[in-house]
Each structure stands twice: as structure tokens, then as C-alpha cells.
Amino acid sequence: MTMSAEKSLVLEDSGVLRFPEGFVWGAATAAYQIEGASREDGRGPSIWDTFSRTPGKVHAGHTGDVACDHYHRYADDVRLMGDLGLHAYRFSISWPRVQPDGSGPANPRGLDFYDRLVDELHGTGITPIVTLYHWDLPQTLEDRGGWTSRETAERFADYAAIVHSRLGDRVETWTTLNEPWCSAFLGYASGIHAPGRTEPELGFVATHHLLLGHGLAVKALRAAGADQIGITLNLAPVLGDDAEAASIVDGLQNRIFLDPVLRGEYPADVVERARRFTDWSFVQDGDLETIGQPIDLLGVNFYHPHTVAARTGEPANPVYPGTEGVAFPRPDVPRTAMGWPVQPFGLTDLLLRLSRDYPGTPLVITENGAAFDDVVEDGRIDDAGRLSYLDGHLRAAHAAIEGGADLRGYLVWSLLDNFEWAEGYAKRFGIVHVDYTTQNRIPKDSALWYREVVRRNGL
Ligand code: FCB
């Protein structure tokens, strides 16, 4: 199966919303969030090992040391995906398993794990979708500056080539980075995520080196023969009556990534506004050409829109440097356990906007889902809140397809409850429940519902 299936008519019969033929249904996870086995088979430390051990950074001092023990239970987890009828599985590769200190020769035992996983997926009829970087930078690279250093971008391209040389015969679809906004602005500007640095300027420096790493990796993968390459961005429509406030946040959340990747340029207004933090001298000749290499897919992670308002005296939000005077009011709508507003129409708006402003790149929803406080009762999890969230967002995605968006697939976040970064294990996003004491898995009601959606290719 490929992501390039031609779209056929979206039929609606007897009240069933059907998705285009060949639409890809799946689920997503990330290495640090599920694998555990943090010291096994030569894996080196990552910035999340360090950060999660830093007092006060992660809820209750949780770490990814054991997580869902997926490293040992991957075959059972693949069987579970098979039972749910999934077409595709998006997982990430742990860079410090492959190169324990982020450079030099590969650690074959680290690659062996992904080799086994890919074979298991193929054996179950599930298409692997590989994310090369989902936030677990080797600590040794961070010690040399991490994403504030240009060298990290170069090392990333080497690593991409190593992974491709081992898996490229069986993996067709490659994602370079997951959500570089989080790496840059949560990791280096606001300190909410690893490595926990808190300098606004570094948010911009890291953004550029992440994007450069993306471009160099695209080149390396292309040279090695890959032809389904993309990047995953966390994108969000910005709502609110004040057009300037909305545009400022839109620039920092969306356009600072979309424009260089899909148009080969940084948005002028974002560059200008950030001049009080940086002179942008880290952008070198030729970088934007590298970053703007053609890609084959854009991965869209969507959770909720943002709402902003102009309010004199409001301090800047540290995750969006330079947003003094912009407030983030809470719309009066239902919320998930993360406190995130449930506003599915935002997904329709976003997909249509991408089709309009950045035409020609097929879209895949690489993450969408919700945390709720699940209760296990008699071995069953009635997660009506999550089910309704997913149903609403699939209807919103369908509306975007009908409006002309070239959406090729949907991957729910997440297959399993897992280590939710700074929230530790306190927030559960899985459609499958994980008991962290026994490692027992139970498909929640949303998983059983999703199995039917996949089977019917519709709602
Ligand atoms: C996204 C991340 C993913 C998960 C979800 C809830 O930002 O890519 O790992 O944490 O949010």
C-alpha cells in the first residue's frame, strides 16, 4: 500500500460517511514514549533521559525507562494492531539506539530492533511509517549545543542515511521530524520540554537548525532512493477577533515552518518581529534551498485551535517569544484532560487552508487524539469522551476532503497509553489502555469503534 492512492469520489450512502478509496487508517506512537529498555542493547542516553531525571521537570518524576515495555512486547503490540485492522503504523526510531552518542558508526543491535519490528508489521499486513526524530536527541549532541548547533543538522542527515540503509528496502514512507515547533520552542525557548533551556533567541536558532536537518535528511534519503518523504508539523488555526494578534501567533506556530519547507523562505513578518531576539545570522547561503527541497507528503498533527485576543499589558507567552499584548483566553467549550478545547471544525479549517495556501502537497493526519481520565470497569474502558472527540475530528476531516483537501490518511494518537512527556504517565491518549504495573493491554471502546471505522472506511 502506498500513500499515493488516487482519490475516488467520496460517497455518502444511507447516512454513512465514506472516505476515499485507498484512504490509509492507522495509529501512531513515538520511541521514548513507549519503548522502555532505556539501557538495553547499547542505547545511549537521550535528552529525555536527562530531563526526566531533573527534579521538577516531569510529573511525579516519571521517566521512559520502562514505559510500555514495547521494546520487548512489540510482537504482541503488532498483533493488537492487526486485530484492530490497522493499515499503517507510524512509529519513531530512537536516534540514541542507532548512534548512542549521535555520530559515528551504527550500533547494529539498536537497528536490529527496528528490523524485527518492520518485519513483524509486514508479516501482519501493516505498512510501517517511520519518523526519524521524535524528540529523543542523543545527550552527547546536546552537550555540544544540541539544535542550537549547526553540526546537529549535519549529524541528523548522517543518521537518516544509516537508518535508510538498514530499513529502506522495507520502509517506503519517511518522516524527518516530528513537530519541530515543540523541539524548538518548548525545548529551547520556554524549557517545558527537554533539554529545558529558556532563551527566546534559541527558539529561533533551533528552529532553523531543525529545518536545515530536515532539508539535509530529505537530500540524503532522496539520494538513497526514497520517494515518499515528508515532515510532520503541529499546526493550528488561530482564532480571535484581533487580526494582528492572530497573525503573530500564526506566524510563530504555523508559517515559520510551512513557508521555508513548502516555499523556501521564512515569512518576512516573523523575521522582522524576531529581530529583537536575533539577527538571524545563523541562516547561511543555500540553507533555504536545502530546507525547501520538494517533499511528497505533509504530516499534520492536530489537537485543537488556538484562541487569542489583544490585551494591553499582557506579558509574552514564553512558548511564543515576542507576544507581549497577546492574551490566550479560554473559549467556553468542552475540554480534554489536558485542558485542551474540543473544536473539531478547526481541523476542517486547517486542512482547507493548507490546500489553499500550500497547494500540491498531499496531506496525512499523522496525529489526532485526546487524553481523558479513563476508568477500567470489569475489564472494560468506556471512553465515550475520546470516542466522540475522534468521531468529531473524522467528520471534520471528511468535510475538508469534500471541500477539496488532498488528505490521504489518518493516524490516531495514540495506539497505547504512554509517557506523555512533561505529564508523565498521568495523561492517557491511547485507544488501548495500558496497566503500567502488569503491562496488560485492553482495547478501549474507542479502539473497538475505530476498528469498525477502518473496516467500513467511514463513519
Ligand atoms: C504531540 C506529540 C506526541 C504526543 C501528543 C499528545 O505534540 O507529537 O508525542 O505527546 O502531542
Boltz pocket constraint, residues with backbone or C-beta under 6 A from the ligand:
constraints:
  - pocket:
      binder: B
      contacts: [[A, 30], [A, 33], [A, 178], [A, 179], [A, 182], [A, 234], [A, 301], [A, 367], [A, 413], [A, 419], [A, 420], [A, 421], [A, 429]]
      max_distance: 6.0
